[in-house]
Amino acid sequence: MRGWDDLYPLPVPPSWVPGAAVGILSLHFIQKFLFPYFWADLRYLLKVLTYGARMEMYRLQGRVVTVLDKFVKLAQKQPHKPFIIYEGTVHTYRDVDRRSNRIAQVFLQHEALKKGDTVALLMGNEPDFIHVWFGLAKLGCVVAFLNFNVRFRSLLHCVSSCEPKILVVGADLLGTLEEILPKLQKDVSVWIMAKDSTFPNVHTLLDKIEAASEDPIPVNRCSANSLKSAALYIFTSGTTGLPKAAVISHLQILKGAAGLWAFGATSEDVIYITLPLYHSAASLLGIGGCIQLGATCVLKKKFSASQFWNDCRRYNVTVIQYIGELCRYLCNQPVKEGEKNHKVRLAVGNGVRNDVWREFLDRFGAVKICEFYGATEGNICFMNHTGKIGSVGRTNFFYKLFFPFDLIKYDFQKDEPVRNKHGWCEKVKKGEAGLLISKVNAKNPFFGYAGNKRHTEKKLLCEVFKKGDLYFNTGDLMVQDHDNFLYFWDRIGDTFRWKGENVATTEVSDVIAMLDFIQEANVYGVSVPDHEGKAGMASLILKHNASLDLEQMYKQVVTYLPSYACPLFLRVQEKMEMTGTFKQQKFQLVDEGFNPSTITDPLYFLDNSKKAYVLLTKELHEMILSGKMKL
């Protein structure tokens, strides 16, 4: 009797198949071992190239498509989809489009605004911030976002530096307007988000919006001539002095708006924005990102750690934005049951410490942390698409081909890049901290700062590696490890970061030096355990025969400085140490910190609960280190 195999013989594979299978399997293991991030890098690179190719296609077709153009199309395509949810109220894409049309019509009727004119916006997080922004953009205006924490002299400087025709102020910031109104340039027309005004020569907007038409503005008014033309001014402390108005082009907005998409967000996501809209993270990545996706955003007036997860559950939030401090605040909240009971899958932001990153994941569940790096005015961006804890992103040969950058040696004493005997800068080795610089070219331009050519030139490094080359100086020290992951190390220059904001030391010292008993003030940042960034500290030299007036000091800093810029610690010295180039010596002061056990000079601490500077004792120092004293 014939067997089954005789009746139906199994096909014999060609002799090369087993060898090929072994080869493929071997390649797979080699790739996993030697190139573990190959596929993740490839997917990310293809996304970047796809987005770039789309923009290049528009350019070749002679089309200039901006984020505003995309929003207007979405308002036609999905008019009833929620765009903004604010305090429980839903504003659809059509609602926002029509209200921004009304605002554009008001200014078209009452102000002689020309295409390219600047309008300054001083408002908190609310839907009308976006309505005014979009309405003015539809008139072809450049909108300057003012930081509502900035006060008096600094705020007047911000307004004058962007040379606006109009200043629009939110209803909850009329107290700030009252402070600057007497010294505001007379040629700046002031509008407030109210129906009536007690200020002389100040216009009201809300009453006029209600009476205005919803008709769209003629396309020729809002259409951009070039993606490289200015669309926004966003203020940054940079590395020295008062805030500077970084020029944000339509091209930069498009790049920023692609961030959420690049991290894997979709049109079905609901994005929670608690960061201030005057920041590029909230406005470009958050609002712009929602438009790029056609998604919904939940806008919060102000971040609240206690309400955060309740809001996420209430609105079915799937994507959150953060800065490092925000994550720490959430981790510091009392533990509650069901903390992993939410739909958040992505957290996009920067500045979170490794220990907070791990604690956040352990406590709140499988949320993918999407850390990124990018300066507001910069021409380089890194994205951590692999989820490597602590890293701000990854690079490889192909990424550097499209976005050339380098890490160079930096002389901390001279406060400048190291140059060899031939005058060229030198690259650091992997694992060493170096100054991040990015090449300026046609594909990666640097647009500079409004109204200040000197500040623009100071951010550029010339003749770096060869004659004629040009690089943007980020002012940030980074480290690249042997797996090509990048890590933020520190900032250079007269600046430090606290509470998610850049603090310019010269601005703080200038405010302190206005006091009649201060001879000199040296401001710097010091590390505080379990806190992101550095807390402000001021070393003071008193005038001859003068005494320190702590009450006057407190009143001065809280009146003229944003809360995050007020020095938490004071140190009274008899002599100010200088560097060899006659600059204030900061490095030794930074290393010594604020420990009363090792510092013999008098030390003081800004106690917000007492609204005063108090003597920094050993007991108080221990409370600060242990976290019992809130900073």
TORLUM-199751 format. One record per residue (C-alpha): residue number from 1; x, y, z. Coordinates in steps of 0.5 Angstrom, whole numbers, plus 500, padded with zeros to 3 digits. Example, Ala and Ser with C-alpha at 12.3 -4.5 7.8 and 13.67 -1.06 7.14 Angstrom:
# residues 2
- 1; 525; 491; 516
- 2; 527; 498; 514
//
This chain:
# residues 631
- 1; 500; 500; 500
- 2; 503; 507; 498
- 3; 504; 512; 503
- 4; 501; 519; 504
- 5; 508; 522; 502
- 6; 508; 518; 496
- 7; 502; 520; 494
- 8; 503; 527; 495
- 9; 511; 528; 496
- 10; 513; 535; 500
- 11; 516; 540; 495
- 12; 523; 541; 497
- 13; 526; 548; 497
- 14; 532; 550; 493
- 15; 538; 549; 496
- 16; 539; 556; 497
- 17; 533; 558; 501
- 18; 536; 555; 508
- 19; 542; 559; 507
- 20; 538; 565; 505
- 21; 534; 564; 512
- 22; 540; 564; 516
- 23; 543; 570; 513
- 24; 537; 574; 514
- 25; 536; 572; 521
- 26; 544; 574; 522
- 27; 543; 580; 519
- 28; 537; 582; 524
- 29; 541; 580; 530
- 30; 547; 584; 527
- 31; 542; 590; 526
- 32; 539; 589; 533
- 33; 546; 589; 536
- 34; 550; 594; 532
- 35; 544; 598; 530
- 36; 539; 598; 535
- 37; 535; 604; 533
- 38; 536; 603; 525
- 39; 528; 602; 524
- 40; 526; 608; 529
- 41; 531; 613; 526
- 42; 529; 611; 519
- 43; 522; 612; 521
- 44; 523; 619; 524
- 45; 528; 621; 518
- 46; 522; 619; 513
- 47; 517; 623; 517
- 48; 522; 629; 516
- 49; 523; 628; 509
- 50; 516; 627; 507
- 51; 514; 634; 511
- 52; 520; 637; 507
- 53; 518; 634; 501
- 54; 511; 637; 501
- 55; 513; 644; 503
- 56; 518; 644; 497
- 57; 513; 641; 492
- 58; 508; 647; 494
- 59; 514; 652; 493
- 60; 516; 649; 486
- 61; 508; 650; 485
- 62; 509; 657; 487
- 63; 504; 656; 493
- 64; 506; 659; 499
- 65; 501; 655; 504
- 66; 502; 658; 512
- 67; 499; 655; 518
- 68; 493; 660; 518
- 69; 491; 658; 511
- 70; 491; 650; 513
- 71; 486; 653; 519
- 72; 482; 656; 514
- 73; 481; 650; 510
- 74; 480; 646; 516
- 75; 474; 651; 518
- 76; 471; 649; 511
- 77; 472; 642; 511
- 78; 470; 640; 519
- 79; 466; 646; 521
- 80; 463; 643; 527
- 81; 469; 639; 530
- 82; 471; 642; 537
- 83; 478; 646; 536
- 84; 478; 649; 543
- 85; 475; 647; 549
- 86; 476; 652; 555
- 87; 473; 652; 561
- 88; 467; 647; 559
- 89; 465; 651; 553
- 90; 467; 649; 546
- 91; 469; 653; 540
- 92; 469; 649; 534
- 93; 473; 651; 528
- 94; 468; 655; 524
- 95; 467; 659; 531
- 96; 474; 661; 531
- 97; 474; 662; 524
- 98; 468; 667; 524
- 99; 470; 671; 531
- 100; 477; 672; 528
- 101; 474; 675; 522
- 102; 470; 679; 526
- 103; 476; 682; 530
- 104; 480; 683; 523
- 105; 474; 687; 520
- 106; 474; 691; 527
- 107; 481; 693; 526
- 108; 480; 694; 518
- 109; 474; 699; 520
- 110; 478; 703; 525
- 111; 485; 703; 524
- 112; 489; 704; 518
- 113; 493; 698; 519
- 114; 497; 696; 513
- 115; 500; 689; 511
- 116; 506; 688; 515
- 117; 505; 692; 521
- 118; 506; 690; 528
- 119; 501; 689; 533
- 120; 503; 687; 540
- 121; 498; 682; 544
- 122; 498; 682; 552
- 123; 493; 677; 554
- 124; 493; 671; 558
- 125; 491; 664; 556
- 126; 484; 665; 553
- 127; 480; 663; 547
- 128; 480; 671; 545
- 129; 488; 670; 545
- 130; 487; 666; 539
- 131; 482; 670; 536
- 132; 486; 676; 536
- 133; 492; 673; 533
- 134; 488; 670; 527
- 135; 484; 676; 526
- 136; 491; 680; 525
- 137; 494; 675; 521
- 138; 488; 675; 516
- 139; 490; 682; 516
- 140; 497; 680; 514
- 141; 500; 683; 521
- 142; 506; 681; 525
- 143; 503; 679; 532
- 144; 508; 680; 538
- 145; 506; 676; 544
- 146; 508; 679; 550
- 147; 510; 676; 556
- 148; 504; 678; 561
- 149; 509; 676; 567
- 150; 514; 682; 565
- 151; 513; 689; 568
- 152; 514; 696; 568
- 153; 521; 698; 564
- 154; 522; 691; 561
- 155; 515; 691; 558
- 156; 516; 698; 556
- 157; 522; 696; 552
- 158; 519; 690; 549
- 159; 513; 694; 546
- 160; 518; 699; 544
- 161; 523; 694; 541
- 162; 517; 691; 536
- 163; 515; 698; 534
- 164; 507; 696; 534
- 165; 502; 700; 531
- 166; 497; 697; 536
- 167; 497; 694; 543
- 168; 491; 689; 545
- 169; 491; 688; 552
- 170; 487; 683; 556
- 171; 481; 684; 561
- 172; 485; 681; 566
- 173; 491; 685; 565
- 174; 489; 692; 565
- 175; 493; 693; 572
- 176; 499; 692; 568
- 177; 497; 697; 563
- 178; 495; 702; 568
- 179; 503; 701; 570
- 180; 506; 703; 563
- 181; 500; 707; 560
- 182; 503; 714; 562
- 183; 510; 712; 559
- 184; 508; 708; 553
- 185; 509; 711; 546
- 186; 504; 716; 544
- 187; 503; 713; 537
- 188; 501; 706; 540
- 189; 494; 705; 539
- 190; 491; 702; 545
- 191; 485; 697; 545
- 192; 483; 693; 551
- 193; 478; 686; 551
- 194; 472; 690; 554
- 195; 466; 694; 553
- 196; 468; 700; 556
- 197; 474; 703; 559
- 198; 476; 708; 564
- 199; 483; 710; 561
- 200; 483; 716; 557
- 201; 484; 715; 549
- 202; 484; 707; 550
- 203; 479; 703; 545
- 204; 474; 698; 547
- 205; 474; 691; 543
- 206; 469; 687; 545
- 207; 463; 692; 544
- 208; 465; 693; 537
- 209; 466; 685; 535
- 210; 459; 684; 537
- 211; 457; 689; 531
- 212; 462; 687; 526
- 213; 461; 683; 520
- 214; 463; 675; 520
- 215; 465; 676; 512
- 216; 472; 673; 511
- 217; 478; 678; 509
- 218; 480; 679; 502
- 219; 485; 673; 500
- 220; 490; 679; 498
- 221; 491; 682; 505
- 222; 493; 675; 509
- 223; 496; 671; 504
- 224; 504; 671; 505
- 225; 509; 673; 499
- 226; 514; 668; 502
- 227; 515; 663; 508
- 228; 521; 667; 510
- 229; 517; 673; 512
- 230; 516; 675; 519
- 231; 509; 672; 522
- 232; 510; 673; 529
- 233; 515; 676; 534
- 234; 516; 672; 541
- 235; 520; 675; 546
- 236; 526; 671; 549
- 237; 531; 673; 555
- 238; 537; 670; 550
- 239; 544; 670; 554
- 240; 544; 677; 556
- 241; 540; 684; 558
- 242; 533; 685; 557
- 243; 528; 681; 553
- 244; 529; 681; 545
- 245; 524; 680; 540
- 246; 525; 674; 536
- 247; 523; 674; 529
- 248; 519; 668; 527
- 249; 517; 666; 520
- 250; 512; 663; 517
- 251; 517; 657; 515
- 252; 518; 656; 523
- 253; 511; 656; 525
- 254; 510; 650; 520
- 255; 516; 647; 522
- 256; 514; 648; 530
- 257; 507; 646; 528
- 258; 509; 639; 525
- 259; 512; 637; 532
- 260; 506; 633; 535
- 261; 505; 630; 528
- 262; 512; 628; 528
- 263; 511; 624; 535
- 264; 505; 620; 532
- 265; 499; 625; 534
- 266; 493; 624; 530
- 267; 487; 628; 528
- 268; 483; 624; 533
- 269; 488; 626; 539
- 270; 486; 631; 544
- 271; 491; 636; 546
- 272; 492; 639; 553
- 273; 495; 646; 553
- 274; 497; 649; 560
- 275; 503; 653; 558
- 276; 502; 660; 557
- 277; 501; 662; 549
- 278; 506; 667; 549
- 279; 511; 661; 549
- 280; 513; 658; 542
- 281; 511; 651; 546
- 282; 504; 653; 547
- 283; 503; 657; 541
- 284; 507; 654; 535
- 285; 507; 646; 538
- 286; 501; 646; 541
- 287; 496; 651; 537
- 288; 500; 650; 531
- 289; 500; 643; 532
- 290; 493; 642; 533
- 291; 492; 645; 526
- 292; 497; 641; 523
- 293; 493; 635; 525
- 294; 486; 638; 525
- 295; 485; 636; 532
- 296; 482; 639; 538
- 297; 486; 642; 544
- 298; 483; 644; 551
- 299; 486; 650; 553
- 300; 487; 652; 561
- 301; 488; 659; 563
- 302; 493; 657; 568
- 303; 497; 650; 570
- 304; 494; 647; 576
- 305; 497; 641; 579
- 306; 491; 639; 583
- 307; 486; 639; 577
- 308; 491; 637; 572
- 309; 489; 629; 571
- 310; 481; 631; 573
- 311; 481; 635; 567
- 312; 485; 630; 563
- 313; 479; 625; 565
- 314; 474; 630; 564
- 315; 476; 632; 557
- 316; 479; 625; 554
- 317; 485; 628; 553
- 318; 490; 624; 550
- 319; 496; 628; 549
- 320; 499; 633; 554
- 321; 505; 639; 553
- 322; 510; 640; 559
- 323; 516; 643; 561
- 324; 520; 640; 567
- 325; 517; 643; 572
- 326; 510; 641; 571
- 327; 512; 634; 571
- 328; 515; 635; 578
- 329; 509; 639; 580
- 330; 505; 633; 578
- 331; 509; 628; 582
- 332; 509; 632; 588
- 333; 502; 632; 589
- 334; 499; 627; 594
- 335; 498; 620; 591
- 336; 491; 618; 590
- 337; 487; 612; 587
- 338; 486; 611; 580
- 339; 492; 616; 578
- 340; 493; 611; 572
- 341; 486; 612; 570
- 342; 486; 616; 564
- 343; 487; 616; 556
- 344; 494; 620; 556
- 345; 499; 617; 551
- 346; 504; 622; 549
- 347; 507; 628; 553
- 348; 511; 633; 549
- 349; 516; 638; 552
- 350; 523; 639; 555
- 351; 527; 640; 561
- 352; 524; 634; 565
- 353; 530; 631; 570
- 354; 531; 623; 569
- 355; 529; 622; 576
- 356; 522; 625; 575
- 357; 522; 622; 568
- 358; 522; 615; 571
- 359; 517; 617; 577
- 360; 512; 620; 572
- 361; 512; 613; 568
- 362; 512; 609; 574
- 363; 506; 613; 577
- 364; 502; 615; 572
- 365; 502; 609; 567
- 366; 505; 608; 560
- 367; 505; 615; 557
- 368; 510; 616; 552
- 369; 515; 622; 554
- 370; 517; 626; 548
- 371; 523; 630; 550
- 372; 525; 635; 544
- 373; 530; 641; 544
- 374; 529; 647; 540
- 375; 531; 655; 542
- 376; 525; 660; 540
- 377; 529; 663; 535
- 378; 534; 657; 533
- 379; 535; 654; 526
- 380; 536; 647; 530
- 381; 531; 642; 533
- 382; 532; 635; 536
- 383; 527; 630; 538
- 384; 527; 624; 542
- 385; 523; 619; 538
- 386; 526; 613; 541
- 387; 524; 615; 549
- 388; 531; 614; 551
- 389; 530; 617; 559
- 390; 534; 624; 559
- 391; 536; 625; 552
- 392; 533; 631; 548
- 393; 534; 627; 542
- 394; 538; 623; 537
- 395; 542; 625; 531
- 396; 546; 621; 525
- 397; 549; 622; 519
- 398; 543; 623; 515
- 399; 540; 628; 520
- 400; 547; 632; 520
- 401; 546; 632; 512
- 402; 540; 636; 512
- 403; 541; 640; 519
- 404; 548; 641; 520
- 405; 551; 642; 527
- 406; 557; 641; 531
- 407; 559; 641; 539
- 408; 565; 646; 540
- 409; 570; 647; 546
- 410; 568; 653; 550
- 411; 572; 657; 555
- 412; 568; 658; 561
- 413; 573; 664; 564
- 414; 574; 668; 557
- 415; 566; 666; 556
- 416; 567; 665; 549
- 417; 569; 659; 544
- 418; 576; 656; 544
- 419; 580; 657; 538
- 420; 586; 654; 536
- 421; 593; 657; 533
- 422; 590; 658; 526
- 423; 584; 661; 529
- 424; 579; 655; 528
- 425; 574; 653; 533
- 426; 575; 645; 535
- 427; 570; 640; 536
- 428; 569; 636; 542
- 429; 569; 629; 543
- 430; 563; 624; 544
- 431; 562; 624; 552
- 432; 564; 631; 553
- 433; 560; 638; 554
- 434; 561; 643; 548
- 435; 557; 649; 545
- 436; 552; 647; 540
- 437; 552; 651; 534
- 438; 548; 650; 528
- 439; 550; 652; 521
- 440; 546; 658; 517
- 441; 544; 656; 510
- 442; 538; 657; 505
- 443; 535; 651; 508
- 444; 536; 653; 515
- 445; 536; 660; 516
- 446; 537; 665; 522
- 447; 532; 670; 522
- 448; 535; 674; 528
- 449; 531; 679; 532
- 450; 526; 685; 531
- 451; 529; 692; 531
- 452; 536; 690; 534
- 453; 542; 688; 528
- 454; 547; 688; 534
- 455; 543; 683; 538
- 456; 542; 679; 531
- 457; 550; 679; 530
- 458; 552; 677; 537
- 459; 548; 670; 536
- 460; 552; 668; 530
- 461; 559; 665; 529
- 462; 563; 667; 523
- 463; 570; 663; 521
- 464; 568; 657; 525
- 465; 571; 651; 521
- 466; 573; 655; 515
- 467; 573; 662; 511
- 468; 566; 664; 510
- 469; 562; 659; 514
- 470; 557; 662; 519
- 471; 553; 658; 525
- 472; 548; 660; 530
- 473; 550; 660; 537
- 474; 545; 657; 541
- 475; 548; 659; 548
- 476; 547; 651; 550
- 477; 552; 646; 552
- 478; 550; 639; 550
- 479; 553; 632; 550
- 480; 553; 627; 545
- 481; 554; 620; 547
- 482; 557; 614; 543
- 483; 550; 612; 541
- 484; 549; 619; 538
- 485; 544; 621; 544
- 486; 544; 628; 545
- 487; 543; 631; 553
- 488; 542; 638; 555
- 489; 548; 640; 560
- 490; 548; 647; 561
- 491; 547; 654; 559
- 492; 552; 659; 558
- 493; 553; 667; 558
- 494; 549; 671; 563
- 495; 543; 667; 564
- 496; 540; 661; 567
- 497; 533; 658; 567
- 498; 528; 657; 573
- 499; 520; 655; 573
- 500; 521; 654; 565
- 501; 523; 661; 564
- 502; 530; 664; 562
- 503; 532; 669; 567
- 504; 537; 674; 564
- 505; 542; 676; 570
- 506; 544; 683; 567
- 507; 536; 685; 567
- 508; 536; 683; 575
- 509; 542; 686; 577
- 510; 540; 693; 574
- 511; 533; 693; 577
- 512; 537; 691; 584
- 513; 542; 697; 582
- 514; 537; 702; 582
- 515; 537; 702; 590
- 516; 540; 707; 593
- 517; 544; 703; 598
- 518; 547; 698; 593
- 519; 554; 699; 590
- 520; 554; 693; 585
- 521; 550; 687; 584
- 522; 552; 680; 581
- 523; 546; 675; 579
- 524; 547; 668; 578
- 525; 544; 661; 578
- 526; 545; 656; 584
- 527; 542; 649; 584
- 528; 537; 647; 589
- 529; 536; 639; 590
- 530; 530; 636; 586
- 531; 529; 642; 582
- 532; 529; 643; 575
- 533; 534; 649; 573
- 534; 537; 654; 577
- 535; 534; 659; 583
- 536; 537; 666; 582
- 537; 542; 669; 587
- 538; 545; 676; 588
- 539; 551; 677; 591
- 540; 551; 685; 593
- 541; 556; 690; 595
- 542; 553; 695; 599
- 543; 555; 703; 599
- 544; 560; 706; 604
- 545; 556; 707; 610
- 546; 550; 704; 608
- 547; 546; 698; 611
- 548; 542; 693; 607
- 549; 534; 695; 607
- 550; 531; 688; 606
- 551; 524; 691; 606
- 552; 526; 696; 600
- 553; 529; 690; 597
- 554; 523; 685; 597
- 555; 519; 691; 594
- 556; 524; 693; 589
- 557; 524; 686; 586
- 558; 517; 684; 586
- 559; 515; 690; 583
- 560; 520; 691; 577
- 561; 521; 683; 576
- 562; 517; 677; 574
- 563; 516; 672; 580
- 564; 521; 667; 577
- 565; 526; 672; 576
- 566; 526; 675; 583
- 567; 533; 672; 587
- 568; 531; 667; 592
- 569; 538; 668; 595
- 570; 542; 674; 597
- 571; 549; 674; 599
- 572; 552; 681; 602
- 573; 560; 681; 600
- 574; 565; 686; 602
- 575; 569; 685; 595
- 576; 567; 683; 588
- 577; 571; 678; 585
- 578; 573; 680; 578
- 579; 575; 675; 572
- 580; 582; 677; 568
- 581; 577; 680; 563
- 582; 574; 685; 568
- 583; 568; 681; 568
- 584; 564; 679; 575
- 585; 567; 672; 577
- 586; 561; 668; 578
- 587; 564; 661; 577
- 588; 566; 660; 585
- 589; 560; 664; 587
- 590; 556; 658; 583
- 591; 560; 653; 586
- 592; 559; 655; 593
- 593; 552; 656; 593
- 594; 547; 658; 599
- 595; 550; 654; 604
- 596; 550; 658; 611
- 597; 555; 652; 614
- 598; 560; 654; 609
- 599; 559; 661; 607
- 600; 561; 666; 612
- 601; 558; 672; 609
- 602; 551; 674; 611
- 603; 545; 670; 607
- 604; 538; 671; 606
- 605; 532; 668; 603
- 606; 526; 670; 599
- 607; 520; 667; 604
- 608; 514; 668; 600
- 609; 509; 666; 605
- 610; 512; 672; 609
- 611; 513; 676; 603
- 612; 520; 678; 606
- 613; 527; 677; 605
- 614; 529; 673; 612
- 615; 536; 671; 615
- 616; 538; 664; 612
- 617; 539; 660; 618
- 618; 542; 653; 618
- 619; 535; 650; 620
- 620; 532; 654; 614
- 621; 537; 651; 609
- 622; 535; 644; 611
- 623; 528; 645; 610
- 624; 530; 648; 603
- 625; 534; 642; 602
- 626; 529; 637; 604
- 627; 523; 640; 600
- 628; 519; 642; 606
- 629; 520; 650; 604
- 630; 516; 651; 598
- 631; 520; 655; 593
//
